[in-house]
């Protein structure tokens, strides 16, 4: 079966938030905070309305999604990357990153940034992202990374 990546639709919002929840709750060190703050897992409607959300699917099953937003005239931000846990390690995240870079480039960016989950730093480094500092998140500091293209 072929992986298809397309723009997300408004009616998928709840399903994509549930996918994000499943992917996020895998890590025990974040589980208590996420369960205590369920509002931390949300996909703003505006991101779907503005075609910022890209959905990866096998057949009719959604298996991941990314969110790319413009940060400045020449930098985009990967605001979210989530893959169904039972599909980790088979290239979906990599395909979504490749798609995000293409989308950012098409929008005039020369770089894309991400605030990386500590468990994902190695993944991003393998794809060309480099640390640029730290950013404060709702759950504490996290590494900020940038990929220049």
C-alpha positions as CSV (number, residue, x, y, z in Angstrom):
1,X,0.0,0.0,0.0
2,X,1.2,3.5,-0.9
3,X,1.5,6.3,1.6
4,X,-0.5,9.4,0.6
5,X,0.1,12.8,2.1
6,X,-2.6,15.4,1.6
7,X,-4.1,18.5,3.2
8,X,-6.2,17.9,6.3
9,X,-10.0,18.6,6.2
10,X,-12.0,20.5,8.8
11,X,-14.1,17.4,9.6
12,X,-11.0,15.4,10.5
13,X,-10.1,17.7,13.5
14,X,-11.4,15.4,16.3
15,X,-9.8,12.3,14.7
16,X,-6.4,14.1,14.3
17,X,-6.5,15.3,17.9
18,X,-7.1,11.7,19.0
19,X,-4.2,10.5,16.9
20,X,-2.1,13.2,18.6
21,X,-3.3,12.0,22.0
22,X,-2.4,8.4,21.3
23,X,1.1,9.4,20.0
24,X,1.7,11.8,22.9
25,X,0.6,9.4,25.7
26,X,3.0,6.7,24.7
27,X,5.8,8.4,26.7
28,X,5.3,7.8,30.4
29,X,7.3,10.8,31.5
30,X,4.7,13.1,29.8
31,X,1.6,11.1,30.5
32,X,0.6,12.6,33.9
33,X,1.0,16.1,32.7
34,X,-1.0,15.5,29.5
35,X,-3.8,13.7,31.4
36,X,-3.9,16.6,33.9
37,X,-4.0,19.1,31.0
38,X,-6.1,17.6,28.2
39,X,-6.3,21.0,26.6
40,X,-2.6,20.7,25.7
41,X,-3.7,18.3,22.9
42,X,-5.6,20.4,20.4
43,X,-5.4,21.2,16.8
44,X,-6.5,24.8,16.2
45,X,-9.3,25.0,13.6
46,X,-7.4,27.9,11.9
47,X,-4.5,25.5,11.0
48,X,-6.9,23.3,9.1
49,X,-8.7,26.3,7.5
50,X,-5.4,27.8,6.3
51,X,-4.1,24.5,4.9
52,X,-1.3,24.1,7.4
53,X,-2.1,20.5,8.2
54,X,-0.8,17.6,6.1
55,X,-2.2,14.1,6.7
56,X,-0.5,10.9,6.0
57,X,-2.6,7.9,5.2
58,X,-2.4,4.3,4.1
59,X,-5.6,3.6,2.1
60,X,-8.3,5.3,4.2
61,X,-6.5,5.0,7.5
62,X,-4.9,8.2,8.9
63,X,-1.5,7.2,10.2
64,X,0.1,10.6,10.9
65,X,0.0,14.3,10.4
66,X,2.2,17.4,10.4
67,X,1.5,21.1,10.9
68,X,3.7,23.7,9.1
69,X,3.2,27.4,9.9
70,X,5.1,30.4,8.6
71,X,7.3,31.9,11.4
72,X,8.8,34.8,9.4
73,X,9.3,35.7,5.7
74,X,12.0,33.1,5.3
75,X,11.5,30.6,8.1
76,X,8.6,28.1,8.7
77,X,7.9,26.2,11.9
78,X,7.1,22.5,12.2
79,X,4.4,23.1,14.8
80,X,3.4,19.4,15.1
81,X,4.5,16.0,13.9
82,X,2.5,12.9,15.1
83,X,2.5,9.3,13.9
84,X,0.3,6.5,15.1
85,X,2.4,4.5,17.5
86,X,1.8,1.2,15.7
87,X,3.3,2.8,12.6
88,X,6.5,4.2,14.2
89,X,9.8,3.2,12.5
90,X,8.5,2.6,9.0
91,X,9.2,6.0,7.4
92,X,6.0,8.0,8.0
93,X,7.6,10.6,10.1
94,X,10.4,11.0,7.6
95,X,7.9,11.3,4.7
96,X,6.0,14.0,6.6
97,X,9.3,15.9,7.3
98,X,10.2,15.7,3.6
99,X,6.7,16.9,2.7
100,X,7.0,19.8,5.3
101,X,10.3,20.9,3.9
102,X,8.9,20.9,0.4
103,X,5.9,22.9,1.6
104,X,8.0,25.4,3.4
105,X,10.3,25.8,0.4
106,X,7.3,26.3,-1.9
107,X,6.1,29.1,0.5
108,X,9.4,30.9,0.2
109,X,11.2,29.7,3.3
110,X,14.9,28.8,3.4
111,X,14.7,27.0,6.8
112,X,12.3,25.1,9.0
113,X,12.4,25.0,12.8
114,X,11.0,22.7,15.4
115,X,10.8,22.6,19.2
116,X,11.8,19.0,19.7
117,X,10.6,16.4,22.2
118,X,13.8,15.1,23.8
119,X,13.0,11.6,22.5
120,X,12.8,12.9,18.9
121,X,16.0,14.9,18.8
122,X,18.0,12.1,17.2
123,X,15.3,11.6,14.6
124,X,15.4,15.3,13.7
125,X,19.2,15.3,13.6
126,X,19.2,12.4,11.1
127,X,17.0,14.5,8.9
128,X,19.4,17.5,8.9
129,X,18.1,19.6,11.8
130,X,20.7,21.2,14.1
131,X,20.2,22.6,17.6
132,X,19.9,26.3,17.9
133,X,19.0,26.8,21.5
134,X,16.1,26.2,23.8
135,X,12.4,27.3,23.9
136,X,10.0,27.3,26.8
137,X,7.0,25.0,26.4
138,X,4.0,24.4,28.6
139,X,5.8,21.5,30.2
140,X,9.3,23.0,30.5
141,X,12.3,23.8,28.3
142,X,12.8,21.9,25.0
143,X,15.5,22.0,22.4
144,X,14.9,24.2,19.4
145,X,16.3,22.8,16.1
146,X,16.6,24.2,12.6
147,X,17.0,22.6,9.1
148,X,18.4,25.0,6.5
149,X,17.7,24.1,2.8
